């Protein structure tokens, strides 16, 4: 049995970091600059301990073995992917959805298809669902369906459970929390669970945005792909945006993160507001 000290004292050498970084970039498009070495080392030390291995040499050999590619690779991906999200993150996107898009869209349509392409732990798709259910309350007969995807299987399992620390929902107005969140009956556990209403029309699926988007429908009205492109180089950003546009209806909308843009990228979109783009093929 490997002790905690042995696992956590193992160091990732520069050649090992470069080998893993090249693998990550080649297969998942995620850039791994030298500044990420300590972060990657810390996360993978936990995997070394979990697999009862001694050091990074053993871990890398296992990861690239046939068994490791089947059993360990999903956990490796979870370890290297970043999952930072919040409810109502970048609120102007939801204001646009509420005040501009939905009133106009619903004039000629009764069903909406949304893709939350980097759903992470679920805060984004559940925020979208809240806005849609609030709209439907005033516009009976309107319906929607939503797909939430992420490269991390583990993070999507958390999303599907829909359980959050009370602090995570502080930003949400009290009347909304009372409608769409259930407080844990055990008062010592300061958590809430999303209402089944928010999960009813939402399904999750693991997907790599840099790989062919097999099985993803090509008739979405809205795609949220926020704060994921920043981890790709310009070439990969262009590839991903164009692949997403192929899944978006003409006239549909693409939402990017606050530090992302299509400047210098050849893609069939026109900016209509900060980080909001219309598909114009």
C-alpha positions in Angstrom: 0.0 0.0 0.0 1.4 3.4 -1.0 1.5 5.9 1.8 0.1 9.4 1.4 3.5 10.9 1.9 5.0 8.8 -0.9 2.3 9.7 -3.4 2.3 13.4 -2.5 6.1 13.7 -2.5 6.4 12.5 -6.1 7.4 15.3 -8.5 6.4 15.7 -12.1 9.6 16.2 -14.2 9.7 18.8 -17.0 9.9 16.0 -19.7 6.9 14.2 -18.1 5.0 17.5 -17.9 5.7 18.2 -21.6 4.6 14.7 -22.6 1.3 15.0 -20.7 0.9 18.5 -22.0 1.3 17.5 -25.6 -1.1 14.6 -25.1 -3.7 17.0 -23.6 -3.3 19.6 -26.3 -3.3 17.1 -29.2 -6.4 15.2 -28.0 -8.4 17.9 -26.2 -7.1 21.2 -27.4 -6.3 22.5 -23.9 -3.1 24.5 -23.7 -0.8 23.5 -20.8 1.8 26.4 -20.4 4.6 25.9 -17.9 2.7 27.9 -15.3 0.2 24.9 -15.1 2.9 22.4 -14.0 2.4 22.8 -10.3 -1.4 22.6 -10.7 -1.2 19.5 -12.8 1.3 17.9 -10.4 -1.0 18.5 -7.4 -4.1 17.1 -9.1 -2.4 14.0 -10.5 -0.7 13.2 -7.1 -4.2 12.3 -5.9 -4.6 9.9 -8.9 -1.2 8.3 -8.1 -2.4 7.6 -4.5 -5.8 6.4 -5.7 -4.2 3.9 -8.1 -1.7 2.7 -5.4 1.2 3.8 -7.5 4.5 5.2 -6.3 5.5 8.0 -8.7 4.7 9.8 -12.0 6.7 7.3 -14.0 4.4 4.5 -12.9 1.3 6.7 -13.4 2.2 7.8 -16.9 3.0 4.2 -17.9 -0.3 3.2 -16.5 -2.2 6.1 -18.2 -0.9 5.2 -21.6 -1.4 1.5 -21.3 -4.5 -0.2 -22.9 -6.0 -0.6 -19.4 -5.2 3.0 -18.4 -6.7 4.4 -21.6 -10.0 2.7 -20.6 -10.1 3.0 -16.9 -7.9 6.0 -15.9 -8.4 8.3 -18.9 -11.8 9.7 -17.8 -10.3 10.6 -14.3 -7.3 12.1 -15.9 -9.5 14.4 -18.1 -11.5 15.3 -14.9 -8.2 16.2 -13.2 -6.9 18.5 -16.0 -10.1 20.3 -16.9 -11.1 23.5 -15.1 -14.6 23.9 -13.7 -15.3 27.5 -12.7 -18.9 28.6 -12.9 -21.6 30.4 -11.0 -25.4 31.0 -11.1 -26.1 34.0 -13.2 -22.5 34.4 -14.2 -22.3 37.3 -16.7 -25.9 38.5 -16.0 -26.2 40.6 -19.2 -26.5 37.3 -21.1 -29.6 36.4 -19.1 -31.0 40.0 -19.5 -30.7 39.6 -23.3 -32.4 36.2 -23.1 -35.2 37.6 -20.9 -35.8 41.1 -22.4 -34.9 40.7 -26.1 -34.6 37.2 -27.4 -37.5 35.4 -25.8 -40.2 38.1 -26.5 -39.1 38.2 -30.2 -38.5 34.5 -30.7 -41.9 33.5 -29.2 -43.8 35.6 -31.7 -43.3 32.9 -34.4 -42.1 29.9 -32.4 -43.4 27.8 -29.5 -40.4 25.5 -28.9 -36.8 26.4 -28.1 -33.7 24.3 -28.3 -30.6 25.3 -26.2 -27.2 23.8 -25.9 -25.1 24.6 -22.8 -21.8 23.4 -24.4 -19.6 23.8 -21.3 -22.2 23.0 -18.6 -19.7 22.2 -15.8 -21.4 21.6 -12.5 -24.8 22.8 -13.8 -25.1 26.4 -12.6 -25.4 27.7 -16.2 -28.1 25.3 -17.5 -30.1 25.7 -14.3 -29.9 29.5 -14.6 -31.1 29.2 -18.2 -33.9 26.9 -17.1 -35.0 29.4 -14.4 -35.3 32.2 -17.0 -37.3 29.9 -19.4 -39.7 28.7 -16.7 -40.3 32.3 -15.6 -41.1 33.1 -19.2 -43.4 30.1 -19.6 -45.3 31.1 -16.5 -46.4 34.2 -18.4 -46.6 32.5 -21.8 -48.3 29.1 -21.5 -47.8 26.8 -24.4 -44.2 27.7 -24.9 -41.8 24.8 -24.4 -38.0 24.1 -24.5 -35.4 21.4 -24.3 -31.8 21.7 -23.3 -28.6 19.7 -23.7 -25.8 20.2 -21.2 -22.3 18.9 -22.1 -18.8 18.9 -20.7 -15.6 17.1 -21.2 -15.6 15.9 -17.5 -17.9 13.0 -16.6 -17.4 13.6 -12.9 -18.5 17.2 -13.1 -21.6 16.3 -15.1 -22.5 13.8 -12.4 -22.4 16.6 -9.9 -24.5 18.7 -12.3 -27.2 16.0 -12.7 -27.5 15.8 -8.9 -28.1 19.5 -8.7 -27.0 19.9 -5.0 -25.2 23.1 -4.0 -23.9 24.8 -0.9 -26.1 27.6 0.3 -23.4 30.2 -0.5 -23.6 29.2 -4.2 -27.1 30.4 -4.5 -26.7 33.7 -2.5 -26.9 35.7 -5.8 -30.3 34.3 -6.6 -33.3 36.4 -5.5 -35.2 34.9 -2.6 -38.5 34.4 -4.4 -36.6 32.5 -7.1 -34.9 30.3 -4.6 -38.2 29.5 -2.9 -39.7 28.4 -6.3 -36.8 26.4 -7.7 -34.6 25.1 -4.9 -35.3 22.7 -2.0 -33.6 23.2 1.3 -31.9 20.2 2.9 -34.2 18.9 5.7 -31.1 18.3 7.8 -30.4 21.8 9.0 -26.8 20.9 9.8 -26.2 20.4 6.1 -26.3 23.8 4.5 -27.2 22.7 1.0 -30.0 23.1 -1.5 -31.2 20.8 -4.4 -32.6 22.1 -7.6 -36.3 21.4 -8.1 -37.3 18.6 -10.5 -38.8 21.4 -12.6 -35.4 22.7 -13.5 -34.2 19.2 -14.5 -37.3 18.1 -16.4 -36.3 19.2 -19.9 -32.5 19.0 -19.4 -30.2 16.1 -20.3 -26.5 15.8 -19.8 -23.8 14.2 -22.0 -20.0 14.0 -21.9 -18.4 15.5 -25.0 -15.1 16.8 -26.2 -15.7 20.0 -28.1 -12.4 19.6 -30.1 -13.4 16.3 -31.5 -16.1 15.6 -34.1 -19.5 16.5 -32.6 -21.1 13.2 -33.4 -24.7 12.8 -32.3 -25.1 16.5 -31.4 -28.3 17.9 -33.1 -27.8 20.6 -35.7 -30.9 22.7 -35.0 -30.2 24.6 -31.8 -31.6 28.1 -31.4 -29.1 29.1 -28.7 -25.7 27.9 -27.7 -23.9 29.0 -24.6 -20.2 28.2 -24.9 -18.7 30.4 -22.2 -15.2 30.5 -20.7 -13.9 27.4 -22.4 -12.3 28.9 -25.6 -9.8 30.7 -23.4 -8.0 27.4 -22.8 -7.5 26.8 -26.6 -5.1 28.4 -29.0 -6.5 30.6 -31.8 -6.5 27.8 -34.4 -8.5 25.5 -32.1 -10.8 28.4 -31.1 -11.7 28.8 -34.8 -12.3 25.1 -35.2 -14.6 24.9 -32.2 -16.6 28.0 -33.0 -17.2 26.8 -36.6 -18.1 23.3 -35.4 -20.6 24.9 -32.9 -22.1 27.1 -35.7 -22.7 24.0 -37.7 -25.1 22.9 -34.9 -26.8 26.3 -34.7 -29.8 27.3 -36.8 -29.3 30.3 -39.1 -30.3 33.3 -37.0 -29.5 31.5 -33.8 -27.4 33.0 -31.1 -24.0 32.1 -29.6 -22.9 33.3 -26.2 -19.2 33.4 -25.3 -17.4 34.3 -22.0 -16.5 37.8 -21.0 -12.8 37.4 -22.0 -13.6 35.6 -25.3 -14.3 37.0 -28.8 -14.2 36.1 -32.4 -11.7 38.8 -33.3 -9.3 37.4 -35.8 -11.4 34.3 -36.3 -13.2 33.3 -39.5 -16.6 32.2 -38.5 -20.2 32.8 -39.8 -21.3 35.0 -36.9 -22.1 38.7 -36.4 -21.7 40.4 -33.0 -25.0 41.9 -31.7 -23.9 42.8 -28.2 -20.8 42.2 -26.0 -20.0 38.5 -26.2 -23.3 37.7 -28.0 -23.2 36.6 -31.6 -25.8 35.9 -34.3 -25.3 33.0 -36.7 -25.2 34.5 -40.2 -24.2 31.8 -42.6 
